[in-house]
Amino acid sequence: MRQIVAVTESVWSKTSILDAIKLHGLSKDQGAQMLRVKYGEMLVKGQIVSSPKEQQVIKLIMKLHEEGHSFRQIAKHLNDKKIKSKKGGQWDKSVVTTIVRRQQEEEK
């Protein structure tokens, strides 16, 4: 149902949403996957697109990593600069690690 709500921007009634789910054969798993948006991406009208602001932060993270900063140091730098994480909270070294590793995989 969340997938339909995201696509329609919540303008359909609940009954119409349920009908659309049945019509398109959507499942809960598809909706959950649709809403898992990685850092550097955002959901716009049900489509995952690049987030320019977050892409700039990813570039900063990669630059700091290439300069030899540890994941913990990068997280501290982002927190000191008051750059918010995907959910608006503090950065943790595990999130920085995930982003760096994902970027390295994408470059291969």
N, CA, C and O atoms as a MOPAC input file, in Angstrom:
PM7 MOZYME 1SCF
protein

 N      0.82800 1    -1.17800 1     0.00000 1
 C      0.00000 1     0.00000 1     0.00000 1
 C      0.87900 1     1.25000 1     0.00000 1
 O      0.53800 1     2.25400 1    -0.62500 1
 N      2.01500 1     1.18400 1     0.70700 1
 C      2.91300 1     2.33500 1     0.73600 1
 C      3.41800 1     2.69400 1    -0.64900 1
 O      3.59300 1     3.86900 1    -0.97100 1
 N      3.65100 1     1.67600 1    -1.46800 1
 C      4.12400 1     1.92100 1    -2.82600 1
 C      3.09100 1     2.73300 1    -3.60600 1
 O      3.44000 1     3.69300 1    -4.29400 1
 N      1.83900 1     2.35000 1    -3.49700 1
 C      0.77200 1     3.08100 1    -4.19500 1
 C      0.65500 1     4.49000 1    -3.62600 1
 O      0.50800 1     5.45000 1    -4.38200 1
 N      0.71700 1     4.62500 1    -2.30500 1
 C      0.62900 1     5.93800 1    -1.68200 1
 C      1.78400 1     6.81700 1    -2.16800 1
 O      1.57900 1     7.99200 1    -2.47300 1
 N      2.99300 1     6.25700 1    -2.24100 1
 C      4.14400 1     7.02400 1    -2.71400 1
 C      3.96500 1     7.46600 1    -4.15500 1
 O      4.27200 1     8.60400 1    -4.51000 1
 N      3.46900 1     6.56600 1    -4.97500 1
 C      3.27700 1     6.87100 1    -6.39500 1
 C      2.19000 1     7.92500 1    -6.59900 1
 O      2.32400 1     8.81100 1    -7.44200 1
 N      1.12800 1     7.82000 1    -5.83000 1
 C     -0.02100 1     8.71700 1    -6.03000 1
 C      0.02000 1     9.94500 1    -5.13000 1
 O     -0.86800 1    10.79600 1    -5.18900 1
 N      1.06400 1    10.03700 1    -4.28700 1
 C      1.20200 1    11.15300 1    -3.34400 1
 C     -0.01300 1    11.26900 1    -2.43300 1
 O     -0.45100 1    12.37300 1    -2.10800 1
 N     -0.55000 1    10.12900 1    -2.02500 1
 C     -1.65000 1    10.02400 1    -1.06000 1
 C     -2.95500 1    10.68000 1    -1.51100 1
 O     -3.75100 1    11.09400 1    -0.66800 1
 N     -3.18800 1    10.78300 1    -2.80400 1
 C     -4.41800 1    11.43100 1    -3.25800 1
 C     -5.55300 1    10.44800 1    -3.49800 1
 O     -6.68200 1    10.86900 1    -3.74600 1
 N     -5.28200 1     9.15200 1    -3.43000 1
 C     -6.32500 1     8.15300 1    -3.62800 1
 C     -6.94900 1     7.78100 1    -2.29800 1
 O     -6.30900 1     7.86700 1    -1.25000 1
 N     -8.19700 1     7.36900 1    -2.35300 1
 C     -8.83500 1     6.87400 1    -1.14300 1
 C     -8.27700 1     5.49100 1    -0.81500 1
 O     -7.67900 1     4.83800 1    -1.67000 1
 N     -8.47300 1     5.05300 1     0.41900 1
 C     -7.97300 1     3.74800 1     0.83800 1
 C     -8.55800 1     2.63600 1    -0.03100 1
 O     -7.84100 1     1.70700 1    -0.40500 1
 N     -9.82600 1     2.71600 1    -0.35200 1
 C    -10.46400 1     1.70400 1    -1.19800 1
 C     -9.81900 1     1.67300 1    -2.57400 1
 O     -9.56000 1     0.59200 1    -3.10400 1
 N     -9.55600 1     2.81900 1    -3.15900 1
 C     -8.91200 1     2.88800 1    -4.47600 1
 C     -7.50200 1     2.31000 1    -4.41800 1
 O     -7.06000 1     1.64800 1    -5.35600 1
 N     -6.80400 1     2.55700 1    -3.32600 1
 C     -5.44500 1     2.02500 1    -3.16900 1
 C     -5.49300 1     0.50100 1    -3.11700 1
 O     -4.70000 1    -0.16800 1    -3.78000 1
 N     -6.41500 1    -0.04700 1    -2.33700 1
 C     -6.53600 1    -1.50400 1    -2.24700 1
 C     -6.88700 1    -2.10900 1    -3.60100 1
 O     -6.36900 1    -3.16400 1    -3.96500 1
 N     -7.76300 1    -1.44500 1    -4.34400 1
 C     -8.10300 1    -1.91300 1    -5.69200 1
 C     -6.87900 1    -1.88800 1    -6.59600 1
 O     -6.66800 1    -2.81500 1    -7.37800 1
 N     -6.07600 1    -0.84200 1    -6.49800 1
 C     -4.87100 1    -0.72400 1    -7.32900 1
 C     -3.85400 1    -1.80900 1    -6.97200 1
 O     -3.19000 1    -2.35200 1    -7.85500 1
 N     -3.73200 1    -2.12100 1    -5.69400 1
 C     -2.81300 1    -3.18300 1    -5.26400 1
 C     -3.23200 1    -4.50800 1    -5.90000 1
 O     -2.39500 1    -5.24000 1    -6.43000 1
 N     -4.51600 1    -4.81100 1    -5.84600 1
 C     -5.02700 1    -6.05200 1    -6.44700 1
 C     -4.83600 1    -6.04800 1    -7.95600 1
 O     -4.40300 1    -7.04400 1    -8.53400 1
 N     -5.15700 1    -4.93300 1    -8.59200 1
 C     -5.06200 1    -4.81200 1   -10.04100 1
 C     -3.63600 1    -5.01800 1   -10.54400 1
 O     -3.41900 1    -5.68200 1   -11.55800 1
 N     -2.66300 1    -4.44200 1    -9.82800 1
 C     -1.26300 1    -4.50900 1   -10.26500 1
 C     -0.49300 1    -5.66000 1    -9.62700 1
 O      0.69000 1    -5.84900 1    -9.91000 1
 N     -1.15600 1    -6.42500 1    -8.77400 1
 C     -0.52700 1    -7.58900 1    -8.16400 1
 C      0.66900 1    -7.24400 1    -7.29000 1
 O      1.66100 1    -7.97300 1    -7.26900 1
 N      0.57400 1    -6.13600 1    -6.57300 1
 C      1.67700 1    -5.72200 1    -5.70700 1
 C      1.64100 1    -6.49600 1    -4.40300 1
 O      0.58200 1    -6.92500 1    -3.94400 1
 N      2.82300 1    -6.66600 1    -3.81100 1
 C      2.91500 1    -7.34800 1    -2.51900 1
 C      3.61400 1    -6.44000 1    -1.51700 1
 O      4.17100 1    -5.40500 1    -1.88000 1
 N      3.57500 1    -6.84300 1    -0.25800 1
 C      4.23900 1    -6.07200 1     0.79000 1
 C      5.73700 1    -5.99100 1     0.53200 1
 O      6.34000 1    -4.94200 1     0.75900 1
 N      6.34800 1    -7.07200 1     0.06400 1
 C      7.78400 1    -7.09000 1    -0.18300 1
 C      8.19200 1    -6.05700 1    -1.22500 1
 O      9.22000 1    -5.39700 1    -1.07600 1
 N      7.40200 1    -5.91500 1    -2.26700 1
 C      7.71600 1    -4.93200 1    -3.30600 1
 C      7.65900 1    -3.51600 1    -2.73800 1
 O      8.50400 1    -2.68100 1    -3.06000 1
 N      6.68800 1    -3.25200 1    -1.91200 1
 C      6.56000 1    -1.93100 1    -1.31100 1
 C      7.71300 1    -1.62300 1    -0.38000 1
 O      8.22200 1    -0.50200 1    -0.37600 1
 N      8.13300 1    -2.60000 1     0.40900 1
 C      9.24700 1    -2.39200 1     1.33500 1
 C     10.53100 1    -2.11100 1     0.57200 1
 O     11.30500 1    -1.23600 1     0.96100 1
 N     10.76500 1    -2.84500 1    -0.51000 1
 C     11.96200 1    -2.61000 1    -1.30600 1
 C     11.92400 1    -1.23000 1    -1.94700 1
 O     12.94800 1    -0.55400 1    -2.04000 1
 N     10.76600 1    -0.82100 1    -2.38000 1
 C     10.61100 1     0.47400 1    -3.02700 1
 C     10.97100 1     1.60600 1    -2.07100 1
 O     11.53600 1     2.61400 1    -2.49500 1
 N     10.65700 1     1.45500 1    -0.80100 1
 C     10.89200 1     2.51700 1     0.15900 1
 C     12.28400 1     2.50200 1     0.76700 1
 O     12.61200 1     3.39500 1     1.54800 1
 N     13.10900 1     1.52300 1     0.43900 1
 C     14.48500 1     1.48700 1     0.92900 1
 C     15.35000 1     2.33000 1     0.00000 1
 O     15.91300 1     1.83700 1    -0.97800 1
 N     15.43500 1     3.58100 1     0.32700 1
 C     16.18600 1     4.51900 1    -0.49400 1
 C     17.54000 1     4.73300 1     0.15900 1
 O     17.61600 1     5.10100 1     1.33200 1
 N     18.60600 1     4.50500 1    -0.59300 1
 C     19.96600 1     4.63500 1    -0.07400 1
 C     20.34900 1     6.09800 1     0.04700 1
 O     19.74000 1     6.97000 1    -0.57100 1
 N     21.38200 1     6.35300 1     0.86600 1
 C     21.91000 1     7.70500 1     0.96600 1
 C     22.43600 1     8.09000 1    -0.41400 1
 O     23.16900 1     7.32700 1    -1.04100 1
 N     22.06000 1     9.26700 1    -0.87700 1
 C     22.43000 1     9.71900 1    -2.21100 1
 C     21.27000 1     9.62500 1    -3.18000 1
 O     21.36200 1    10.06300 1    -4.32600 1
 N     20.17000 1     9.04400 1    -2.70500 1
 C     18.96900 1     8.89200 1    -3.51900 1
 C     17.77400 1     9.46900 1    -2.77100 1
 O     17.81700 1     9.66300 1    -1.55600 1
 N     16.70100 1     9.74100 1    -3.52300 1
 C     15.45900 1    10.19100 1    -2.89500 1
 C     14.28700 1     9.66400 1    -3.71100 1
 O     14.43100 1     9.29900 1    -4.87800 1
 N     13.14300 1     9.63400 1    -3.08000 1
 C     11.92600 1     9.13700 1    -3.71700 1
 C     11.10700 1    10.32800 1    -4.20900 1
 O     10.70800 1    11.18200 1    -3.41700 1
 N     10.85800 1    10.38400 1    -5.51800 1
 C     10.06400 1    11.45500 1    -6.10600 1
 C      8.96800 1    10.81600 1    -6.94700 1
 O      9.24600 1    10.16900 1    -7.95700 1
 N      7.72600 1    11.00200 1    -6.52700 1
 C      6.56300 1    10.43800 1    -7.22100 1
 C      6.74300 1     8.94700 1    -7.48500 1
 O      6.45300 1     8.45600 1    -8.57600 1
 N      7.22500 1     8.23800 1    -6.46700 1
 C      7.36400 1     6.79100 1    -6.56100 1
 C      8.59400 1     6.31000 1    -7.29900 1
 O      8.78800 1     5.10500 1    -7.45500 1
 N      9.43500 1     7.23500 1    -7.75900 1
 C     10.64700 1     6.85500 1    -8.48500 1
 C     11.86800 1     7.22900 1    -7.65300 1
 O     11.90700 1     8.29700 1    -7.04100 1
 N     12.86300 1     6.34900 1    -7.63400 1
 C     14.10700 1     6.64400 1    -6.93800 1
 C     14.99700 1     7.42700 1    -7.89500 1
 O     15.31000 1     6.96900 1    -8.99400 1
 N     15.39900 1     8.62200 1    -7.45100 1
 C     16.25900 1     9.49000 1    -8.25200 1
 C     17.44000 1     9.95200 1    -7.40300 1
 O     17.41600 1     9.84000 1    -6.17800 1
 N     18.45400 1    10.46300 1    -8.05400 1
 C     19.63900 1    10.95800 1    -7.37000 1
 C     19.30200 1    12.22000 1    -6.58200 1
 O     18.53600 1    13.06600 1    -7.04300 1
 N     19.88600 1    12.33700 1    -5.38200 1
 C     19.72100 1    13.52200 1    -4.54600 1
 C     21.00300 1    14.35300 1    -4.65900 1
 O     22.03500 1    13.96700 1    -4.10900 1
 N     20.95200 1    15.47800 1    -5.35900 1
 C     22.16800 1    16.28100 1    -5.55400 1
 C     22.85900 1    16.67900 1    -4.24800 1
 O     24.08700 1    16.64300 1    -4.15900 1
 N     22.08700 1    17.05200 1    -3.25400 1
 C     22.66500 1    17.47000 1    -1.96700 1
 C     23.41000 1    16.30400 1    -1.30800 1
 O     24.52600 1    16.47300 1    -0.81900 1
 N     22.79000 1    15.13300 1    -1.29800 1
 C     23.42300 1    13.96200 1    -0.69000 1
 C     24.60000 1    13.48200 1    -1.52800 1
 O     25.56800 1    12.95500 1    -0.98100 1
 N     24.53400 1    13.65500 1    -2.84300 1
 C     25.66100 1    13.26800 1    -3.69900 1
 C     26.89100 1    14.11200 1    -3.36800 1
 O     28.01600 1    13.61700 1    -3.43000 1
 N     26.68500 1    15.38500 1    -3.01700 1
 C     27.80400 1    16.24500 1    -2.60900 1
 C     28.44600 1    15.72500 1    -1.32300 1
 O     29.66800 1    15.75000 1    -1.17500 1
 N     27.61100 1    15.25400 1    -0.39500 1
 C     28.12800 1    14.70200 1     0.85900 1
 C     28.91200 1    13.42000 1     0.57900 1
 O     29.95200 1    13.18300 1     1.19400 1
 N     28.42200 1    12.60100 1    -0.33800 1
 C     29.13700 1    11.37500 1    -0.70300 1
 C     30.50400 1    11.72900 1    -1.28500 1
 O     31.49500 1    11.06800 1    -0.97500 1
 N     30.57000 1    12.75800 1    -2.12100 1
 C     31.86200 1    13.19900 1    -2.68200 1
 C     32.81300 1    13.62200 1    -1.57200 1
 O     34.00200 1    13.30700 1    -1.61400 1
 N     32.28600 1    14.34000 1    -0.57200 1
 C     33.10100 1    14.75300 1     0.57300 1
 C     33.59900 1    13.53300 1     1.34100 1
 O     34.77100 1    13.46200 1     1.70900 1
 N     32.71100 1    12.57800 1     1.58300 1
 C     33.09200 1    11.34800 1     2.29700 1
 C     34.20500 1    10.63400 1     1.54600 1
 O     35.19100 1    10.21700 1     2.15300 1
 N     34.06200 1    10.48900 1     0.23800 1
 C     35.07400 1     9.79200 1    -0.55900 1
 C     36.39300 1    10.56100 1    -0.57600 1
 O     37.46200 1     9.95100 1    -0.53500 1
 N     36.33400 1    11.88100 1    -0.63500 1
 C     37.54700 1    12.70800 1    -0.61100 1
 C     38.29200 1    12.51000 1     0.70400 1
 O     39.50500 1    12.29900 1     0.71100 1
 N     37.56300 1    12.57800 1     1.81500 1
 C     38.17600 1    12.39200 1     3.13100 1
 C     38.76200 1    10.98900 1     3.26800 1
 O     39.83400 1    10.80900 1     3.84500 1
 N     38.05300 1    10.00500 1     2.73800 1
 C     38.53800 1     8.62000 1     2.80300 1
 C     39.83400 1     8.47500 1     1.99300 1
 O     40.78800 1     7.84200 1     2.44700 1
 N     39.85900 1     9.06200 1     0.80000 1
 C     41.06100 1     8.99700 1    -0.04100 1
 C     42.24300 1     9.72000 1     0.59000 1
 O     43.39600 1     9.38100 1     0.32300 1
 N     41.95900 1    10.71700 1     1.42900 1
 C     43.01700 1    11.43700 1     2.14300 1
 C     43.52800 1    10.65900 1     3.34500 1
 O     44.46500 1    11.09000 1     4.01700 1
 N     42.91400 1     9.51400 1     3.61700 1
 C     43.39100 1     8.65500 1     4.69600 1
 C     42.65300 1     8.76800 1     6.01300 1
 O     43.08000 1     8.18500 1     7.00900 1
 N     41.55500 1     9.50600 1     6.04100 1
 C     40.77200 1     9.62300 1     7.27200 1
 C     40.04700 1     8.30100 1     7.54300 1
 O     39.60700 1     7.62600 1     6.61200 1
 N     39.92900 1     7.93900 1     8.81400 1
 C     39.20900 1     6.72400 1     9.18400 1
 C     37.70900 1     6.97100 1     9.06900 1
 O     37.26400 1     8.11600 1     8.97600 1
 N     36.94000 1     5.89600 1     9.07500 1
 C     35.48700 1     6.01900 1     9.00800 1
 C     34.95700 1     6.79500 1    10.21500 1
 O     34.02500 1     7.59000 1    10.09700 1
 N     35.55800 1     6.55400 1    11.36000 1
 C     35.14600 1     7.25800 1    12.58400 1
 C     35.44400 1     8.75600 1    12.46200 1
 O     34.62400 1     9.58600 1    12.85400 1
 N     36.61600 1     9.10100 1    11.91800 1
 C     36.98500 1    10.51000 1    11.74400 1
 C     36.04600 1    11.20800 1    10.74900 1
 O     35.67100 1    12.36400 1    10.94200 1
 N     35.68100 1    10.49600 1     9.69800 1
 C     34.76100 1    11.06900 1     8.70800 1
 C     33.39800 1    11.32300 1     9.34100 1
 O     32.80300 1    12.38000 1     9.13500 1
 N     32.90400 1    10.35600 1    10.11200 1
 C     31.61100 1    10.52700 1    10.79400 1
 C     31.66800 1    11.72700 1    11.74200 1
 O     30.72400 1    12.51500 1    11.80200 1
 N     32.75700 1    11.86500 1    12.47400 1
 C     32.91600 1    12.99100 1    13.39600 1
 C     32.94200 1    14.31200 1    12.62200 1
 O     32.32900 1    15.29100 1    13.04500 1
 N     33.64700 1    14.34000 1    11.49600 1
 C     33.71000 1    15.54500 1    10.66800 1
 C     32.30500 1    15.95400 1    10.19500 1
 O     31.93200 1    17.12500 1    10.27200 1
 N     31.54700 1    14.98900 1     9.71400 1
 C     30.18400 1    15.27700 1     9.24200 1
 C     29.31000 1    15.79800 1    10.38000 1
 O     28.54300 1    16.74400 1    10.19800 1
 N     29.42900 1    15.18100 1    11.55100 1
 C     28.65300 1    15.63000 1    12.71200 1
 C     29.09100 1    17.03000 1    13.15600 1
 O     28.25400 1    17.86300 1    13.50200 1
 N     30.41300 1    17.28800 1    13.14700 1
 C     30.92900 1    18.60900 1    13.53100 1
 C     30.44200 1    19.69700 1    12.58000 1
 O     30.20200 1    20.83200 1    12.99300 1
 N     30.29800 1    19.34200 1    11.30400 1
 C     29.82800 1    20.29600 1    10.28700 1
 C     28.29900 1    20.38200 1    10.25300 1
 O     27.72700 1    21.09600 1     9.42800 1
 N     27.64600 1    19.64600 1    11.15900 1
 C     26.17800 1    19.62600 1    11.27500 1
 C     25.48800 1    19.14000 1     9.99900 1
 O     24.39500 1    19.59100 1     9.65700 1
 N     26.14900 1    18.21100 1     9.30400 1
 C     25.55900 1    17.57800 1     8.13200 1
 C     24.72700 1    16.41100 1     8.64300 1
 O     25.24600 1    15.53200 1     9.33000 1
 N     23.45800 1    16.39800 1     8.31800 1
 C     22.54100 1    15.38100 1     8.83400 1
 C     22.61900 1    14.09900 1     8.01100 1
 O     22.88700 1    14.12600 1     6.81000 1
 N     22.38100 1    12.98900 1     8.68000 1
 C     22.32200 1    11.68900 1     8.01400 1
 C     21.00900 1    11.57700 1     7.24300 1
 O     20.21100 1    12.51500 1     7.23700 1
 N     20.78500 1    10.44800 1     6.60000 1
 C     19.58000 1    10.24200 1     5.78900 1
 C     18.30600 1    10.51000 1     6.59700 1
 O     17.36200 1    11.12000 1     6.09400 1
 N     18.28700 1    10.05500 1     7.83800 1
 C     17.09400 1    10.21500 1     8.67100 1
 C     17.15000 1    11.47700 1     9.54000 1
 O     16.30600 1    11.67400 1    10.41400 1
 N     18.14300 1    12.31900 1     9.29400 1
 C     18.22500 1    13.58600 1    10.00800 1
 C     18.97400 1    13.53300 1    11.32200 1
 O     18.95500 1    14.49900 1    12.08600 1
 N     19.62600 1    12.43400 1    11.59400 1
 C     20.34700 1    12.28300 1    12.85900 1
 C     21.84200 1    12.39900 1    12.71100 1
 O     22.35100 1    12.98900 1    11.75800 1
 N     22.53600 1    11.82000 1    13.67600 1
 C     23.98900 1    11.84800 1    13.71000 1
 C     24.57900 1    10.75900 1    12.81600 1
 O     23.94400 1     9.73500 1    12.56200 1
 N     25.78800 1    10.99400 1    12.35100 1
 C     26.51600 1    10.01900 1    11.54800 1
 C     27.23000 1     9.02500 1    12.44800 1
 O     27.65900 1     9.36500 1    13.55100 1
 N     27.35200 1     7.80600 1    11.97200 1
 C     28.06700 1     6.74200 1    12.67000 1
 C     29.06700 1     6.14000 1    11.69200 1
 O     28.84900 1     6.15600 1    10.48000 1
 N     30.15500 1     5.61400 1    12.22100 1
 C     31.18300 1     5.05900 1    11.33700 1
 C     30.65100 1     3.91600 1    10.47100 1
 O     31.14500 1     3.71100 1     9.36200 1
 N     29.66100 1     3.17400 1    10.95100 1
 C     29.12300 1     2.05800 1    10.17100 1
 C     28.40000 1     2.55200 1     8.91500 1
 O     28.45700 1     1.90000 1     7.87200 1
 N     27.72500 1     3.69200 1     9.00800 1
 C     27.03100 1     4.25100 1     7.85100 1
 C     28.05300 1     4.76700 1     6.83700 1
 O     27.89800 1     4.56900 1     5.63200 1
 N     29.09500 1     5.42900 1     7.33700 1
 C     30.16000 1     5.92000 1     6.45700 1
 C     30.82700 1     4.74500 1     5.75700 1
 O     31.10000 1     4.81100 1     4.55900 1
 N     31.09200 1     3.67300 1     6.49100 1
 C     31.70200 1     2.46800 1     5.91900 1
 C     30.84000 1     1.91900 1     4.79200 1
 O     31.35400 1     1.58600 1     3.72400 1
 N     29.53600 1     1.82300 1     5.01800 1
 C     28.60700 1     1.30800 1     4.00700 1
 C     28.64200 1     2.16800 1     2.75000 1
 O     28.67300 1     1.64700 1     1.63500 1
 N     28.63800 1     3.47800 1     2.93000 1
 C     28.64600 1     4.38700 1     1.77800 1
 C     29.94000 1     4.25200 1     0.99600 1
 O     29.91100 1     4.17800 1    -0.23200 1
 N     31.07100 1     4.21800 1     1.68200 1
 C     32.36900 1     4.09900 1     1.00000 1
 C     32.44900 1     2.78600 1     0.24500 1
 O     32.85800 1     2.75900 1    -0.91600 1
 N     32.06600 1     1.70500 1     0.89000 1
 C     32.13700 1     0.39300 1     0.22400 1
 C     31.20500 1     0.31600 1    -0.98300 1
 O     31.56500 1    -0.25600 1    -2.01200 1
 N     30.01300 1     0.88800 1    -0.85800 1
 C     29.06700 1     0.89200 1    -1.98200 1
 C     29.64300 1     1.70300 1    -3.15000 1
 O     29.55100 1     1.28400 1    -4.30300 1
 N     30.22500 1     2.84500 1    -2.85000 1
 C     30.82800 1     3.67400 1    -3.90400 1
 C     31.98600 1     2.94900 1    -4.58500 1
 O     32.14300 1     3.02800 1    -5.80300 1
 N     32.79000 1     2.24800 1    -3.79900 1
 C     33.91800 1     1.49200 1    -4.36000 1
 C     33.41100 1     0.37500 1    -5.25900 1
 O     34.00000 1     0.11400 1    -6.30900 1
 N     32.33600 1    -0.28200 1    -4.86800 1
 C     31.74700 1    -1.35400 1    -5.68500 1
 C     31.20200 1    -0.79700 1    -6.99400 1
 O     31.35000 1    -1.41600 1    -8.04800 1
 N     30.57000 1     0.37300 1    -6.92700 1
 C     29.98900 1     0.98800 1    -8.11900 1
 C     31.06100 1     1.43000 1    -9.10200 1
 O     30.81300 1     1.48700 1   -10.30600 1
 N     32.26100 1     1.74600 1    -8.59600 1
 C     33.35200 1     2.18700 1    -9.44500 1
 C     34.00600 1     1.02300 1   -10.19300 1
 O     34.70100 1     1.23200 1   -11.18800 1
 N     33.78400 1    -0.19200 1    -9.71700 1
 C     34.40400 1    -1.36800 1   -10.35300 1
 C     33.75400 1    -1.71500 1   -11.66300 1
 O     34.16000 1    -2.67500 1   -12.31800 1

